[in-house]
Amino acid sequence: MISDPPPTPFERAKAELRQFGIELISQPGAYRFRYVGQDAAAPFLPGEAEDLAQAMELGQELAKSPRPQSLPPLGPLGRAKSRRGAMIRHNRKIAARRRKRKPRTDKTS
């Protein structure tokens, strides 16, 4: 049976910081940080480290600071969508009733 190779120091540091909610990213000549769950287009957190020991210290300090709250969504949520659907269904029922009715005969003579 072939065993997995032992994790590299970078992989161990990345796993340790991930427990704190910080993602460690290796770039040529530097280590940078993001919050776990952010996409690749999200900006890096402030701070940059040149070696792994410095990256661990900085990552732990970043983990101590509170994660910024995301902005509330723009526009209404929840009920507005279902209310609009209910209004449209109601209007369709009324239109169907009107189509079923016999046309009026005018008795204006």
Summary of the structure (lengths in Angstrom):
residues: 109
radius of gyration: 30.2
end to end distance: 102.1
largest distance: 102.1
contacts: 192
relative contact order: 0.10
helix: 42%
strand: 12%
